[in-house]
Amino acid sequence: MAQLATRFDATAHDTEQRDYEELPNGIYELEVEASDVTPTKDGRGTILKTTMVVLRPEDYAKRKLFNNYNLENPNAQAQEIGQRQFASLCRAIGIDSVEDSEDLHFKAFTAKIGLGKPSKDGQYPARAEIKAYYFPDQGNVPEPAIDASQPATKPAAANDNRQAPAAKAAAPAAAGKRPWGSKAA
């Protein structure tokens, strides 16, 4: 156990986590900073999981974007889509072939980021995702910039940990009873 120098009151501080807002739609310069190859949930395929970091625009520098590439899958269409997306990443970086995912690390590329769709079951909200890659060999790489028009999103509820003034105390429960009505054991 470690004794703090003074008592810290967590309820006296705003704990709103602003860094977790999604990236706005726009053109970003990114780089892959970490990657891992893992089996799919059912164990019958392979996914390349990447952690990307924003380089530009400067206002969003160091923000993270997580992207997965479905490299092997028993579903031929899922595999084809994943391999096409991965090939686009490689071309945007300027790599023709990859044997180790670390070959992708710390090489800048440009991509269009947009808000995706929420999960069909409603469990997960819409997330920022790569919509398109720009290829230097085509000479069409735009400067990073945030789109002037953004999709409407629901404002996130503030995560304010500060306590409201105390309300009137509730009447004490009858002796031998719990507040919810069952008898004490």
N, C-alpha and C positions, 0 to 999 in steps of 0.2 A: 504494500500500500504506500502511496505517496501523498504526503500532506501538502496542500496548497498553502501559499504564504497568506492568503486572505480567502474569505468565503466568496465564491463566485456565484452570482445570481443570474442564471441563464434566462429567467423570465424578464429581465430588464433590458434585453437586447432584441433587436429586429433580426429574425433569421430568414428573411426572404432570400431565396437563392436565385438571383438574377442570371447567373451564368448558365442556367439550364434552359433558357429560352432557345427555341430553334433558330438556326441561321436564316436570315431573310433570303428570299429568292434573289439570284444574281449570278455573276461570273466570278469565280474564285480561282486563285492560284493556291494549290495544295501540294503536299508531299505525304507519302506514306512514311510513318515513323515507327510502326510496329505491325507485325503480321504473325498469324498462326494458322496452321493447317489442322483442321479437326474433322472428325467424322460427323455426318449428319445425325440428327436425333435418332433415327432408326438404325444407324450404323451401316447403311448400305450405300453411302455416298461420301463425298469429300467436299468440305467447304474451306475456302481461304478467307479468314477473317482479317480485316485490315483496320488499323487506326490511322486516320489521316489528320493532319494539322493544317490549319489555314495559314498561309503566308501573307496573302493580300486579298482583299483590301485591308489596309492597316488597322482599321477600326475593329476588325474581327480576327486579327492575328492571334495565333496560339489557341484558337477555339478548335474543338475536336469534331470529327465526323467519322462515324463507324460505318463500314461498308463490307458486305459479304459477297463472295463470288462462289456460286455453286459449280464446282469444277467436274464432279462426277456424281451422277444421279441415275437411278433406275428409270426415272421419267425422262425420256429422250428430249422433250420440249424444255423442261427445267434445266437440263444439262446444256442444251444448245444456247439458251438465253444466258446462262451463267458464263459459258465459255466466250460468247460474243462480247459480253460486258468486260470480261477479263482481258480479252484481246484488245479492246478499245483502250483500257487503262495502259496496257503495254505500249501501244502505238502512241498514245499521248505522252508517255514518258520517253519514248524513243528506243524501246527495247524490242528486239525481234523474237527472242526466245528466253525462257526462264526455267531454271532448274531449281533454284532456291529462292523463296519469297524475299529474302534479304536483298536480292538483286534490285528490288523495287524501292528500297528504303532511301529516303533523303534525296529524291530526284523530283524536281518541281514539274508540275503539269497544270493545265488549266481545264476547268470543267464548269458546266452550268449546274447550279444547285437549285432545287425547287422543293416545295412542300409536297410530300407524297400523300397517300390516302391512309386514313385510320384503319386498323385491323377490322376485318369483317365482323368479328364478334364484339367489337367496341371496347375490347380490353386495353388496346394501345392507341394513343392519339396519333395523328399524322406527324411524320418526322421528316426532317430535311434529308434529301437523297440526291444522288447524282442523276441528272436527267440527260446530260450529253457531255461528251469529251471533245476537246478541240485538239486537232492534230497539226503539229508544226510542219510536217511534210506537205500539208495543203496550203500553208501560209494564211490560215484563217483564224489565228489565235487572237481573240480580243483582249483588251485590257480589263483587269478585274474591276468590277463595279457592281453596286447593288441596284436592282431594278427599281425604277421610280414607283411602279405600282406593285403592291403586295396583296396577297390574298387575305380576306378577313378571317381572323381567328378569334376564338373565345379568349378573353383575358384570363390569365392564370390567377387563381386565388392566392392572395398574399399569405405567406407562411409566417405570420406574426406571432411570436412566442410570448409576447408581453401579455400579462393577465389583466382582464378588465377589473374594475372596482368590485369588491366583494359584494354579493347579493345578500339579502337577509338570510340568516341561518335557517335551515329547515328545522321543523319541530323534531325533537329527539324521538326515536322509535320507542315503542312500548318495551318495557323491560322484558328480556328474554326473547325478543323478536328481532329479526333482521329488517332493515328498511324496506325490503321487497316483499315482506309478508310471511316468509316461512319461519318456522320456529328454530331457534338456535339448538344445536345438538348438545 
